[in-house]
């Protein structure tokens, strides 16, 4: 119909142009001829079938003629039929214009959706019916099912699931006051086993490599706890929680050292490493990026390498939190700039070197390499730790099972 109706209109225009130069006598003769042919066809065809295009075309031509004049014309249909075709044509046109562009109910105004999402975000324990009641108090008329559909479309869980506090939410809310401790072991070049005791601050990711020994005892662990508490006091750092595993090396005396300073002990569940996920992630990254790639000579070499690696990881975390040129100097500055002596791994008759804390509050660096070498090494370790801690490691960084043969270096 879309193509036939314009075709009929175009042919009628050309026919009308052809009739303009004809005289009235010629036109009358042609009209009489056409009427006779139409009478012959009406005798042979009882009820002719017309398409929708034919009906629309005839209705558009004849709708302006009055009904008495239509009755005098020789048509294949009655005048009432032509008028009915014209009414149907107007009705379809009106229905097409009045039809909405989007079927179904109109969407909710964006302003109302924004209010619903804000109420759900600021009040996690409110369900969709409570939010509907608050909207009614504000004079916004909307049904409860619409509130539920808006919350579901934006991925907001029901109130009981939004209101409960998970372990991850607890860690994020209390990160500035949480310490996490862990033991992990490594092997030296001669095959000796050394146990390393490390503590990490959740807020700054600052790692304290306290010491390493081949035979960790309860007295040794308690003394390291006292040294850590003294370092925290000197740096004016206030902590409230210490997360540790259920290990026999953490004795009651170890816990009393922290409890006397107002630091509560939080024990992880049995075989639940995710409760101490930040410390476990750092240990895994340290193994893959440092210990598995380094031949450790002795205890002093191990502590020096670990503290250099810890300072690089702390600098990388500080750079992510405060991009260059945009950070606040008051937040990125060191907590204290005084020299702190090492209390953990130096014999009594050995002179204790002084170490200066860096600008990020990281683990102090010992004297030895030049400033340029240390900065380059720290930057390289920071990039490696960035990919190891927060991203998926490549296959070359994963530990491979031991085959019993020496690894080629």
C-alpha positions in Angstrom: 0.0 0.0 0.0 2.8 2.4 0.8 4.1 2.2 -2.8 0.8 1.8 -4.6 -0.9 4.9 -3.2 1.9 7.3 -4.4 1.8 5.5 -7.7 -1.9 6.1 -8.1 -1.5 9.7 -7.1 1.3 10.3 -9.6 -0.6 8.7 -12.5 -3.7 10.8 -11.6 -1.7 14.0 -11.8 -0.3 13.1 -15.2 -3.8 12.2 -16.4 -5.1 15.5 -15.2 -2.3 17.3 -17.1 -3.3 15.4 -20.2 -6.9 16.5 -19.9 -6.0 20.2 -19.7 -5.6 20.8 -23.5 -8.7 18.8 -24.4 -11.9 20.6 -25.2 -15.2 20.2 -23.4 -16.6 18.1 -26.2 -13.7 15.6 -26.2 -14.0 15.4 -22.4 -17.7 14.7 -22.5 -17.2 12.0 -25.2 -14.6 10.3 -23.0 -16.8 10.5 -20.0 -19.6 8.8 -21.8 -17.3 6.1 -23.1 -16.0 5.4 -19.6 -19.5 5.3 -18.2 -20.5 2.7 -20.8 -17.4 0.6 -20.1 -18.2 0.8 -16.3 -21.8 -0.3 -16.9 -20.5 -3.3 -18.9 -18.1 -4.3 -16.1 -20.8 -3.9 -13.5 -23.0 -6.4 -15.4 -20.2 -8.9 -15.6 -18.7 -8.5 -12.1 -21.1 -8.8 -9.2 -18.9 -7.4 -6.4 -15.5 -6.0 -7.3 -12.6 -6.3 -4.8 -10.7 -3.2 -4.0 -7.4 -2.9 -2.2 -6.7 -0.5 0.7 -4.8 1.7 -1.7 -7.8 1.9 -4.1 -10.1 2.7 -1.2 -7.9 5.5 0.2 -7.4 7.0 -3.3 -11.2 7.0 -4.1 -12.0 8.4 -0.6 -9.5 11.2 -1.0 -11.0 12.2 -4.4 -14.7 12.0 -3.6 -14.9 13.0 0.1 -15.5 16.7 -0.9 -18.5 16.0 -3.1 -21.9 16.2 -1.3 -23.9 13.0 -1.0 -26.7 13.9 -3.6 -24.0 14.5 -6.2 -22.2 11.3 -5.3 -25.5 9.4 -5.9 -25.5 10.7 -9.5 -22.1 9.3 -10.2 -21.6 5.9 -11.8 -19.4 4.2 -9.2 -18.7 0.6 -8.5 -19.5 1.1 -4.8 -22.2 3.1 -3.1 -21.7 6.7 -1.8 -22.1 5.5 1.8 -19.2 3.1 1.3 -17.0 5.9 0.0 -17.8 8.1 3.0 -17.2 5.1 5.4 -13.8 4.6 3.7 -13.0 8.3 4.4 -14.0 8.0 8.1 -11.8 4.9 8.5 -8.9 6.7 6.8 -9.2 9.6 9.3 -9.5 7.3 12.2 -6.4 5.4 11.4 -4.5 8.6 10.9 -5.6 9.9 14.3 -4.7 6.6 16.0 -1.2 6.7 14.5 -0.6 10.2 15.6 -1.9 9.6 19.1 0.0 6.4 19.7 2.9 6.9 22.2 6.4 6.5 21.0 7.3 4.1 23.9 4.7 1.4 24.7 3.8 0.6 28.2 3.8 2.8 31.3 5.9 6.0 31.2 9.2 5.8 33.1 9.6 7.4 36.5 11.0 10.9 36.6 14.8 10.9 37.0 14.6 13.2 40.0 12.4 10.8 41.9 14.8 7.9 41.0 17.7 10.0 42.4 15.8 10.6 45.6 15.0 6.8 46.0 18.7 5.8 45.4 19.9 8.5 47.8 17.5 7.3 50.6 18.6 3.7 50.0 22.3 4.6 50.1 22.2 6.8 53.2 19.9 4.3 55.1 21.0 0.8 54.5 18.4 -0.7 56.9 15.5 0.8 55.0 13.4 -1.5 52.8 11.4 -0.4 49.7 8.2 0.1 51.8 10.0 2.4 54.3 11.4 4.4 51.4 7.9 4.6 49.9 6.6 5.9 53.2 9.3 8.6 53.2 8.4 9.6 49.7 4.7 9.9 50.6 5.7 12.2 53.4 7.6 14.4 50.9 4.5 14.6 48.7 5.8 12.2 46.0 3.1 9.9 44.7 4.5 6.5 43.7 3.5 2.9 44.3 5.8 0.6 46.4 6.4 -1.8 43.5 7.9 1.0 41.5 10.4 1.7 44.3 11.3 -2.0 44.4 11.8 -2.1 40.6 14.1 1.0 40.7 16.2 -0.5 43.5 16.5 -3.8 41.7 17.4 -2.2 38.4 20.3 -0.4 40.0 21.6 -3.5 41.8 20.7 -2.6 45.3 20.1 -5.6 47.5 17.2 -5.8 50.0 17.5 -4.2 53.4 18.5 -7.3 55.4 21.5 -7.9 53.1 22.5 -4.2 52.9 22.4 -3.7 56.7 24.7 -6.6 57.7 28.3 -5.8 58.3 30.9 -8.1 56.7 34.5 -8.6 57.7 35.7 -6.5 54.7 33.5 -3.6 55.8 34.9 -3.9 59.3 38.5 -3.8 58.1 37.8 -0.8 55.8 36.1 1.2 58.6 38.8 0.4 61.2 41.9 0.3 58.9 43.5 3.3 60.6 43.6 1.5 63.9 44.5 -2.1 62.8 47.7 -4.0 62.9 48.2 -7.5 61.4 51.0 -9.9 62.4 52.2 -13.1 60.8 55.1 -15.6 60.8 56.5 -16.9 57.6 59.6 -19.0 56.8 62.3 -19.0 54.2 65.5 -20.9 53.4 69.0 -19.6 53.2 71.7 -20.6 50.7 72.9 -23.4 53.0 69.4 -24.7 53.5 68.9 -23.3 57.0 65.3 -22.4 57.9 64.6 -18.9 59.2 61.4 -17.6 60.6 60.5 -14.0 59.9 58.1 -12.0 62.1 56.4 -9.1 60.3 53.6 -6.6 61.2 51.7 -4.4 58.7 49.6 -1.3 59.3 46.3 -1.6 57.4 45.9 2.1 56.7 49.3 2.9 55.3 50.5 -0.6 54.3 53.7 0.2 56.2 55.5 -3.1 57.0 57.5 -3.6 60.2 60.1 -6.4 59.7 60.7 -7.0 63.4 63.3 -9.8 63.2 64.2 -13.3 62.0 65.5 -16.3 63.8 66.0 -20.0 63.3 64.3 -20.9 66.7 61.4 -18.7 67.6 60.5 -18.9 71.2 57.8 -17.3 73.4 60.3 -14.9 75.1 61.7 -13.8 71.7 58.2 -13.1 70.4 57.3 -11.2 73.5 60.4 -9.0 73.3 59.6 -8.2 69.7 56.1 -7.1 70.8 57.6 -4.8 73.4 59.9 -3.3 70.8 57.0 -2.8 68.3 54.9 -1.0 71.0 57.9 1.3 71.8 58.3 2.1 68.1 54.6 2.9 67.7 54.7 5.2 70.8 57.8 7.0 69.4 56.0 7.5 66.1 52.8 8.8 67.8 50.7 6.0 66.2 47.6 4.9 68.0 46.3 1.4 67.3 43.3 -0.5 68.7 43.4 -3.9 67.2 46.0 -6.6 66.3 45.0 -9.4 64.0 47.0 -12.6 64.5 46.7 -16.3 63.9 46.0 -19.0 66.5 49.7 -20.0 66.7 51.4 -21.4 69.7 54.2 -18.9 69.4 51.7 -16.1 70.4 51.6 -16.7 74.2 49.6 -14.9 76.8 52.6 -12.7 77.6 52.6 -11.6 74.0 49.0 -10.6 74.2 49.4 -8.8 77.5 52.0 -6.5 76.0 49.4 -5.1 73.6 46.5 -5.2 75.9 48.4 -3.1 78.4 48.5 -0.4 75.7 44.8 -0.7 74.9 45.3 -2.8 71.8 42.7 -5.6 71.5 43.8 -9.0 70.1 41.6 -10.4 67.3 42.3 -14.0 66.5 41.5 -15.4 63.1 39.4 -18.4 62.5 40.8 -21.8 62.1 42.0 -22.2 58.5 40.5 -18.9 57.5 43.4 -16.9 56.0 41.0 -14.3 54.5 40.5 -12.8 58.0 44.1 -11.7 57.8 44.0 -11.1 54.0 46.2 -8.0 53.8 49.1 -9.6 55.7 48.7 -12.9 53.7 48.7 -11.0 50.4 51.9 -9.1 51.3 53.6 -12.4 52.4 52.6 -14.0 49.1 53.9 -11.0 47.1 57.2 -11.0 49.1 57.8 -14.7 48.4 57.0 -14.4 44.6 58.9 -11.2 44.0 61.8 -11.3 46.5 62.5 -14.6 48.3 62.0 -16.9 45.3 64.4 -14.7 43.3 67.1 -14.1 45.9 69.9 -16.3 47.3 69.8 -15.5 51.0 73.2 -15.7 52.6 72.4 -15.3 56.3 70.1 -13.6 58.8 71.6 -10.1 58.3 71.3 -10.4 54.5 67.6 -11.5 54.8 66.6 -8.7 57.1 68.3 -6.1 54.9 66.5 -7.4 51.8 63.2 -7.6 53.5 63.4 -4.1 54.9 64.4 -2.6 51.5 61.5 -4.5 49.9 59.0 -3.3 52.6 60.1 0.3 52.1 59.5 0.0 48.3 56.0 -1.5 48.8 55.1 1.3 51.3 56.2 4.0 48.8 54.2 2.4 46.1 51.0 2.4 48.2 51.6 6.0 49.2 52.0 7.0 45.6 48.7 5.3 44.7 46.8 7.1 47.5 48.4 10.5 46.9 49.4 11.1 43.2 52.3 13.5 42.6 51.4 17.1 42.8 47.9 16.4 44.2 48.5 15.0 47.7 48.2 16.9 50.9 51.7 17.4 52.4 50.2 17.1 55.9 49.0 13.6 55.1 52.0 12.3 53.1 54.6 13.7 55.5 56.4 11.3 57.8 55.0 10.9 61.3 58.4 11.6 62.8 61.8 12.5 61.4 64.0 11.4 64.3 66.6 8.6 64.0 65.3 5.3 65.4 67.8 2.7 66.5 67.2 -0.9 65.7 66.2 -3.0 68.7 65.6 -6.3 67.1 68.6 -7.9 65.4 71.9 -6.3 66.6 74.0 -7.8 69.4 74.7 -5.8 72.5 78.4 -5.3 71.7 77.7 -4.2 68.1 77.3 -0.5 67.5 73.7 0.3 66.5 73.5 2.3 63.3 71.0 5.1 63.1 68.3 5.1 60.4 66.2 7.9 59.1 62.6 7.4 58.3 61.6 8.3 54.8 59.0 10.8 53.7 56.3 8.2 53.4 56.7 6.8 56.9 58.1 3.6 55.5 60.7 1.2 57.0 64.0 2.9 57.5 66.8 2.2 55.0 70.3 1.4 56.1 73.4 3.2 54.9 75.3 1.5 52.2 74.2 2.0 48.6 74.1 5.4 47.1 70.9 7.4 47.1 70.5 6.9 43.3 70.9 3.1 43.6 68.4 2.9 46.4 65.8 5.0 44.7 66.1 3.0 41.5 65.9 -0.3 43.3 62.9 1.0 45.4 61.1 2.1 42.2 61.6 -1.3 40.5 60.3 -3.2 43.6 57.4 -0.8 43.9 56.3 -1.6 40.3 56.7 -5.3 40.8 54.8 -5.2 44.1 52.1 -3.2 42.5 51.4 -6.0 40.0 51.9 -8.7 42.5 49.7 -7.4 45.3 46.7 -6.0 43.4 46.8 -7.7 40.0 47.0 -11.2 38.6 50.5 -12.4 38.4 52.0 -13.7 35.2 52.9 -17.3 34.9 56.6 -16.5 35.4 55.9 -15.0 38.9 54.0 -18.1 40.2 55.8 -20.6 42.3 56.4 -23.9 40.6 56.4 -27.2 42.5 59.9 -28.3 43.5 61.4 -31.1 41.4 64.1 -32.0 43.9 66.9 -30.7 41.6 68.8 -27.5 42.0 67.5 -24.5 40.3 69.7 -22.9 37.7 70.6 -19.3 38.5 
